[in-house]
Amino acid sequence: MKKALTILAAVITAASMLTACGKADTDEKSSVEESKTASSETTEEDEEYSPLGTEIAAIEEETTEPETEPPTEEETEAAEEEKEEKVSKDKKADPALVGVWESPDSENRFVFGEKRKFGLEFESTSQLWFDQNGVVHTNDPNVDYSKYTTYDGETITIELEGQVMLKLKRTGAPNPDSAYGEYKCEEGILLDPLAKVLGVAVNKCSVYIEENRTFIGAMLSKYSVVDGKLYILSNGLQALGLPPNSALESDYTVNDTTLSLYIEGHTMTFTKIRDIV
């Protein structure tokens, strides 16, 4: 159990560092990623003018009668998409944004998915990472987890003392020669602190393993393109340490694998590093 507690502590520390990194990144670049937070003195006219305020308010006003049985995950996602469609007819997606983007100006990667989904990837390498064989490592170099970690070309499983600590399922084609790639979290007691930091269900978390680097991420909210401007909605930015009801608003351009955000006279340049699987 000592090793189990050691790895759990490492993941909790990593989760805490994700939030800390986001806050530090936001503080250092406040001129780049300044939040547009609604104040308590906002007038009804201001709320109607803001495409974000209108969308968030409309979503909050949407209510449904409680069901006798909890909806399935597929039903929940379908209901959310239907709700988004009702209140977002004037919001548009941009297919050119779809992908994972990295910038030297940010410690976090931006992820734009289909159906206007937005997410973040945080680097966990300093506390928790995986090698080419799928073996997990923590910041304690004296602990060898190779005998507790298995990789069959598709699934990485960490099991200690009969407990499944973490189980990851590869999203791409199986590859028994290398564990590098993207994984979806399936189960394991290590998922709770990670999901809590990201503010999502555990099965919404993902892990991306690269050579000498590991990232933990999730799709967190929605983005909108309105009149040529990019808006990233509230909880997608809370993981960066910004307050609720915040939003990033920016002019932008996409030129093949280069994304430029123009925020208050500053240009933030991202490079597309991979497509969405």
C-alpha positions in Angstrom: 0.0 0.0 0.0 3.0 2.3 0.5 3.7 2.3 -3.2 0.0 2.9 -3.9 0.0 6.0 -1.6 3.3 7.2 -3.2 1.9 7.2 -6.7 -1.4 8.6 -5.6 0.4 11.5 -3.8 2.4 12.1 -7.0 -0.7 12.4 -9.1 -2.4 14.7 -6.6 0.7 16.8 -6.6 0.7 16.8 -10.4 -2.9 17.8 -10.4 -2.2 20.7 -8.1 0.7 21.7 -10.3 -1.6 21.8 -13.3 -3.7 24.5 -11.6 -0.6 26.3 -10.4 0.9 26.3 -13.8 -2.3 27.6 -15.3 -2.4 30.4 -12.7 1.2 31.3 -13.2 0.8 31.3 -17.0 -2.2 33.5 -16.7 -0.5 36.0 -14.3 2.6 36.2 -16.5 0.6 36.9 -19.7 -2.4 38.8 -18.3 -2.1 41.2 -21.2 -2.5 38.2 -23.5 -5.2 36.2 -21.8 -7.1 38.8 -19.8 -10.5 37.6 -18.8 -13.7 39.3 -19.7 -15.5 38.8 -16.4 -19.1 39.9 -16.0 -19.4 42.2 -13.0 -22.4 42.4 -10.6 -23.1 45.9 -12.1 -23.6 44.6 -15.6 -26.8 46.0 -17.1 -29.3 44.1 -19.1 -28.3 46.0 -22.2 -24.7 44.9 -21.7 -25.7 41.3 -21.3 -27.8 41.4 -24.4 -24.9 42.9 -26.4 -22.4 40.2 -25.3 -22.6 37.1 -27.4 -21.1 35.2 -24.5 -23.4 36.5 -21.9 -26.4 35.7 -24.1 -25.3 32.2 -24.7 -24.4 31.5 -21.1 -27.7 33.0 -19.8 -29.7 31.1 -22.4 -28.1 27.8 -21.4 -28.7 28.5 -17.7 -32.4 29.2 -18.4 -32.9 25.9 -20.2 -34.4 23.4 -17.8 -35.8 19.9 -18.1 -38.0 17.8 -15.9 -36.2 15.3 -13.8 -36.2 11.8 -15.1 -37.1 8.7 -13.2 -33.9 7.0 -14.4 -30.6 8.8 -14.9 -29.8 9.4 -18.6 -27.1 7.5 -20.3 -23.9 9.3 -21.3 -25.0 9.2 -24.9 -28.4 10.8 -24.0 -26.7 13.4 -21.9 -24.3 14.4 -24.7 -27.2 14.5 -27.2 -29.2 16.7 -24.9 -26.3 19.1 -24.4 -25.7 19.3 -28.2 -29.4 20.0 -28.8 -29.3 22.8 -26.1 -26.2 24.3 -27.7 -27.9 24.2 -31.1 -31.0 26.1 -29.7 -29.0 29.0 -28.2 -26.1 29.1 -30.6 -27.6 29.4 -34.1 -25.5 32.5 -34.7 -22.3 30.9 -33.4 -20.1 29.3 -35.9 -17.3 26.7 -35.9 -14.1 27.0 -37.9 -12.8 23.7 -39.3 -9.4 25.3 -39.7 -9.1 25.4 -35.9 -9.6 21.7 -35.3 -6.4 20.2 -33.8 -3.9 20.5 -31.0 -2.0 23.8 -30.8 1.2 24.7 -28.9 2.7 28.1 -28.2 5.9 29.3 -26.6 3.8 31.9 -24.9 1.8 29.3 -23.0 2.6 26.3 -20.9 -0.7 24.7 -21.9 -1.8 23.4 -25.2 -5.1 24.6 -26.8 -7.3 21.9 -28.3 -10.1 22.7 -30.7 -12.4 19.8 -31.6 -15.4 19.1 -33.7 -18.8 20.7 -32.9 -17.0 23.8 -31.4 -15.5 21.8 -28.5 -12.5 23.4 -26.7 -10.0 21.8 -24.3 -6.6 22.1 -22.7 -3.6 19.8 -22.3 -1.4 20.3 -19.2 2.1 18.9 -19.0 2.5 16.5 -16.0 6.0 15.3 -16.9 7.7 16.8 -13.8 5.5 14.7 -11.5 4.0 11.8 -13.6 5.0 10.5 -17.0 5.1 7.3 -19.1 8.0 5.9 -21.1 7.9 4.2 -24.5 7.1 0.8 -22.9 4.1 2.3 -21.1 5.7 2.2 -17.7 4.6 4.9 -15.3 7.2 7.0 -13.5 6.8 9.6 -10.7 9.1 12.2 -9.3 10.6 9.6 -7.0 13.5 8.1 -9.0 14.0 5.3 -6.4 10.7 3.7 -7.1 10.4 1.2 -10.0 6.8 0.8 -11.2 7.7 -1.5 -14.1 6.3 -4.6 -12.4 3.1 -2.9 -11.6 2.5 -1.5 -15.1 1.4 -3.5 -18.1 1.0 -2.5 -21.7 -0.4 -4.8 -24.4 -0.2 -2.5 -27.3 -3.6 -1.0 -26.7 -4.2 -0.6 -22.9 -1.9 0.6 -20.1 -2.9 -0.7 -16.7 -1.3 0.2 -13.4 -2.2 -2.3 -10.7 -1.0 -2.3 -7.1 -1.9 -4.8 -4.4 -4.9 -6.0 -6.4 -6.3 -2.5 -7.1 -6.5 -1.0 -10.5 -4.9 2.4 -10.0 -5.3 3.6 -13.6 -6.4 2.1 -16.9 -5.9 3.9 -20.2 -7.2 2.8 -23.6 -5.4 3.8 -26.7 -7.5 5.9 -29.1 -5.5 5.0 -32.3 -4.5 1.7 -33.8 -2.7 -0.8 -31.4 1.1 -0.5 -31.3 2.9 -3.1 -29.3 6.3 -1.5 -30.1 5.6 1.9 -28.6 3.2 3.4 -26.0 3.5 6.9 -27.5 0.1 8.2 -28.4 -3.2 9.4 -27.1 -5.3 7.5 -24.5 -8.7 7.8 -22.9 -9.0 7.2 -19.2 -11.2 4.3 -18.4 -11.0 3.5 -14.7 -8.8 3.6 -11.6 -8.7 5.5 -8.3 -6.0 7.8 -9.6 -8.6 9.5 -11.9 -10.5 11.4 -9.2 -8.0 14.1 -8.3 -7.2 14.6 -12.0 -10.9 14.9 -12.9 -11.5 17.3 -10.0 -8.8 19.7 -11.2 -10.1 19.6 -14.8 -13.7 19.9 -13.7 -14.9 16.9 -15.8 -16.1 13.3 -15.4 -13.2 10.9 -15.1 -14.0 9.2 -18.4 -13.6 12.6 -20.1 -9.9 12.8 -19.2 -7.2 11.9 -21.7 -3.4 11.3 -21.5 -1.0 12.0 -24.4 2.4 10.3 -24.2 5.3 11.7 -26.1 9.0 11.0 -25.9 10.1 12.5 -22.6 6.8 14.3 -22.1 3.3 13.4 -20.8 0.2 15.6 -21.0 -3.1 15.3 -19.2 -6.1 17.0 -20.7 -9.8 17.1 -21.4 -12.4 18.9 -23.6 -13.7 21.5 -21.2 -16.2 23.8 -22.9 -17.2 25.4 -26.2 -15.8 28.0 -28.5 -17.6 30.3 -30.9 -16.7 32.4 -33.9 -18.9 35.5 -34.1 -18.3 38.2 -36.7 -14.7 37.0 -37.2 -13.8 37.0 -33.5 -12.9 33.9 -31.5 -14.6 33.4 -28.1 -13.6 30.7 -25.7 -16.4 30.1 -23.1 -16.2 30.1 -19.3 -15.2 26.8 -17.8 -12.6 26.1 -20.5 -10.6 28.9 -18.9 -11.2 28.2 -15.2 -8.6 25.4 -15.4 -6.1 28.3 -16.2 -7.0 29.9 -12.9 -9.5 32.4 -14.3 -12.8 33.1 -12.4 -16.2 31.7 -13.4 -18.0 33.4 -16.3 -14.6 34.4 -17.8 -14.0 34.4 -21.5 -11.2 34.9 -23.9 -12.1 37.2 -26.9 -9.7 37.6 -29.7 -9.3 38.4 -33.4 -7.5 35.5 -35.1 -6.1 34.1 -38.3 -5.3 30.5 -39.3 -2.7 29.9 -42.0 -2.3 26.1 -42.4 -0.5 25.0 -39.3 -0.1 28.5 -37.7 -2.8 30.0 -35.5 -2.4 33.7 -34.4 -4.5 35.3 -31.7 -4.5 39.1 -31.6 -5.3 40.2 -28.1 -5.0 43.9 -27.0 -2.1 44.6 -29.3 -0.2 41.4 -28.7 0.1 38.5 -31.1 0.1 35.0 -29.6 1.3 32.4 -32.1 0.5 28.7 -32.0 1.8 25.8 -34.1 -0.5 22.9 -34.9 1.3 19.8 -33.6 -1.3 17.1 -34.4 -4.8 16.4 -35.6 -7.6 15.2 -33.4 -7.8 11.4 -33.5 
